[in-house]
Amino acid sequence: MAAEKDEKLKALSATDPVENVQKQKALSSADGLENMRQVANAVESIMVQSAVHQESIPAETQSRGATEKRERRWTLDDFDIGKPLGKGKFGNVYLAREKQSKYVVALKVLYKSQLTKSGVEHQLRREIEIQSHLRHPNILRLFGYFYDQNRVYLILEFAAKGELYKELTKCTRFSEERSATYIAQMAHALHYCHKKHIIHRDIKPENLLLGLKGELKIADFGWSVHAPNSRRTTFCGTLDYLPPEMVEGRDHDSTVDLWSLGVLMYEFLCGQPPFEAQTRNETYRRISRVDLVFPSHVSAEAKDLMSKLLAKDPSKRISLVKVLEHNWILKYVTNPPKITQS
């Protein structure tokens, strides 16, 4: 049975499982978009009914029995598997199509043995619990999940234009207009998370995808945390993006995401993180001192916003509401998303 599943995941047909992607890309008319919404709503309804949130990663498939009569359980047989979209430390991501609705998704396949070996089962549980409840145009949807004896499968929204990191690498750096568009979308999505008491804690280009219309999607919530009591002490995230309070071992709150947004903005505009150094210790020192140097091509408005996001004192960092009202955003983004202080 395991061998059969492995063979299915290796099926790289560019026509049968994948053909619906082109149809989705072609849905640009009002009727097409409405049809896409209807299909999305239909598959969401099915997935919501079938999503069973577990407190741990079980060692083997849950028995079907009487429980299956009450609610549907997903299996690999519910999907046509297409080409691989990416490879990660714990498994792979495949293009897939849900057979009943013909809706195209991304199927993330994680190997339990690798998760257990690295001791990250708790991160996966947290990621599923948090991401499955988020509904925002700039946050990748997690429709549901299922598992078998050896693997965990996450049913994710398909981001048609792929990884933002690859796009940034190809371009070296982004224009101010493109950067402002992405930062506005990020600010709106992070404000949504913070209202729900969710701190992301690992904002970086590698954790961002691009949707069908080029919109940014936050895609990885492995380090995120639901923190209604606000302050945390866990050291996590990626070194180049960590704020001074974390590298210095002090407690932190949602303002860590404001710092990371400033680092992200710098990397968009300059092609590298602001505190990058040859050694980890030197990176620590540069972060702690806020050793910020701007290249000459960066505008005064952009420098001003980055400086306000990259304030050493967390309480002095500009709010996400004010980010969207900043002159740099208003200069480049037509009708930026509005949020209110609450």
N, C-alpha and C positions, 0 to 999 in steps of 0.2 A: 504493500500500500504506500509506504514512504517513497519507494522507487518510482511508483506511478505519479506521485505528486511532484517529485523532482523533475520528471520528464515533462509534466505539464508546465512547470515554471520555466523550463528551458525552451518552450515553444516560442519562436521568435517571428511568427508570421507577420508580414507587413500589410496583409490585406484583411483577412477574416476578422481577427479581434480588434484591429486598429481602424478599420474603415470608417467607423462612426466618428472618429476624431475629426476627419475632414468635414463631415456633415455638421458637427458642432461649430467648427470654425466658419462654416458658410452661413451660420444663422445670424445674419447681420440686419435683416429686415425686422420691422416691428412684429410681424407674424412669427418670424423665426425666433425672435427673442422671447415672445410669449410662450411659444411651444417649448423652448428650452427651460423656461421657468416651470411650466407644467410638468415636464419630465423630471426636473430637479426636485420639485415638490413631491412627486409620486415616489421617487426613489428614497427621498428623505423620510417620507411617511413609513415606507417599508422598513428602512433602516432603524428608525426610532423605535418601532414596534419590536424589532429583533435584538436591539442592543442590550446586552446583559453585562452590567458593570460588576466585575469581580474584585475582591479585595486582594487577590494575589494571582500569580501566574500558575495555573494548575499544571501538574505534571502530565496529565493525560486528558483526553477529550471527555467532556462531561457527558454522562449518560443521557439518552434521549427520552425514553419512557413517557410518563404522564406529563412531564414538564413541556415536552415538545408540542403537545396538543394545545397548550395554552399560548405559546409564542414560538415564532420561527427562529431557528438558529442558522447563522451563515456557515457555509462550508466552501471549500475551494471549487466545488462543482457548480456553485452559483455564478461563476465568473469564467469568461473567455480571457485567457492570459496572452498578452502581447509582448512587445519588445521591452527590454530592461531600460529604465529611465535613469538609474543611478545605483551606486554601490556604496554601502556604508560599513562601519566597523562591525555591526551586529547582523547585517543581512543586506538584502537588495530591495529596490523599488521597481515594480513592473507596471506598465500600462495594462489596464484591464477593463473589461466591459461586463456590467451586470446583465445577465442573460434575459431576465424578465423585462426590464425597462429599456435595455440597450444603452444605458447611461454609462459614459466613460469615466473611470476613476483611476486613481493611482493606488496600487496595492503594495503596501510596505510589508515585507516578509522578514521577521526577526527570529533568530535561532535562540531557543531557550538556553542551550548549553553555553553560548557566548555571553548572554545576558547574566547568567548565574556566575560564570567565571569572573566577569568584571564587576560583579556586585551592584548592578544597576537596575535590578528588578523594581526597586522602589521608585526609581526615576520614571520607568515606563508606566507604572501604576499612576503616578502623579500626572504624567503627560496625558494619559488617556482620560483621567478624571477631569482635568482642567480643560483640555482642548475640545472634548466632546460637548461641552456646555457653552462654547463661545460661538457667537453669531455676529460676524463683522466682515464687510467686504474686503478688508485687508488682513484678514486672518484665515489661514487655510482651514477648511472644514474637516473635521474628523467625523465621518458618518457613523462609524461603528467598528467593531472588531470581532474576531473569532480566533480560535486556536485549535491545534491538534497536539499530538504527543510531543512533537519536536519543535514546533514553531508557533509564533504569535503573528497574526495578520491584522494590519490596520487598514481600514478602508478610508482613503483620503480623497479630498477634492483634487482633480487633475489640474495642475498649473501649466497651461499649454506652452508658455514661452520659457519655461525652464528656470535654471538657477541664476540668480542675480549675480552671484560671485563670478561665474563664467563670463557674464556680460561685462562686468567691471574689469576683469582681467583682459578681455578682448579690447576694450576701449581705453585701457590704462587709467583714465579718470572720466568722470561725467561732467557735462556742462552744468553751469549754475542753474539753468532752467530745469533740467532733468533732475538734478539733485534736490532742488526745492520741491518738486512734485513728489518725490519719494519721501522726503522728510515730513511733508504735510500729511501724507498718508500714514506714515509711522506714528506721528504725534496723535492723530485721531484714533488709531488702533490701540496705542498704549494708554490713552485716556480712558478708552472703553475698558481695558483690562484693569486699570487702577480703580475705576469705579466699582469693579467687582472684587476688589482687594486682591488682585493677582499681580505679582511682581514677576517680570519675565526673567531678568538676571543674566541673559546671554544673548543680547542683541549684537549681531554681526552679519556681514554680507553672506556668509556660508549658511545662515539660518533663514534666508529670505528667498522667495520664489517670485516669478512673474506670471500673472494670469493671462487670459486670452487677449485682453485689451492692453496689456503691458502694465497693469496695476500691480503694486507690490503686495506680497502675501507673507505674513509671518508664519513660518512653517515648523518650527521646532520649539516645543515647550518642555523639554527634558529637564531644564534647570529652573523652571518656573515654580512658583510657590503661591498657595492661597494663604495670605497673611493678614487676617482681620485685625490682629493685634499689632500690626505694622512693623515692628522692629525685629530683625533677624541677625544671626551671627555666623551662619554657615558660609565658608569660603567656597565660591563656585564661579563658573563662567570662564571666559577666555582672558588670559593675562592682559593682552593689549587693550582690552575694553573695560578692565576693572577700574573702579573709582578709588581715590585715595583712602576712603574709610575702610574698604575691603582689603587693600594691600597692607594697610597698617593694623589690621586685625580688630577694628572697631565694629560695632553693630551698624546695621544699615536698614534702610526702608525703601519705599518705591522710588526715591530720588536717584537710586543707582541707575534706573532706566533712563533718566534725564542725562546723566553723564554719558552713558553708552550711546544715546542718540547724538550727542555732540561728537563722540569719537567716530560714529558712523558717517555723520555729515562731513567730517574732515577726510575720511577715507574716500568718500564719493568724489570730493573736490580735488584731492591731492594724490589719490592712488595708493596711499599707505596710511596706516594708523599714526596718530600724532606723536605717540611716545615710544615708537619702535626703536629698539637698540640691539646691539650685538649680543648682549647677555641678558638673562632674566633679571639679575640684580640691578643692572643699569636701567632696565625698563621700570622696575619697581621705583628706583630713585626718581626717574623722570616723571612718573605718575604722581608720586608723593609731593614733588616740588611744583607740579603742574608746569612742566618745562615745555611750553607751547610756542612753536615757531611756525609762522604762516609763510608759505611761498608768495612771491610777488603777484602771481596771477589771481589770487583770491581777492574778491571785492571787499570793500570796507563793511558793507552790510552783512556779508557772510561771516567775516571775522567777528563782528559784534555778536551775532547769534551764537556762534561756537564758544566765544569767551563766556557768555552768560550760561550756557549749558555746562561748560567745563569749569565751573567754580569749585574750588576745593571745599568750601563750606556747603554741605548739602542743602541747608536751609536757604541759601542765596541763589540756588539754581533757578533759572527761569521756568515758570510753569508751562505745561503743555498747552493750556489755553492761550498764554502769551506767545508761545512759539507760533501758533497759527495766526496771531495778530501782528507778528513781526514784519517790519518793512521788507526784509529779504524774501519772505514767503509771498507777501502781497505783490511784490514786484514781478514775480515770475509765475505765480499760480493763479489762474483765472478761477474765481469762485472756490476758494479753499474750503474744505469741510469746516462747519461751524460746531463748536462745542461750548457749553456754558459751565461756569464755575459752580460746582455743587458738592 
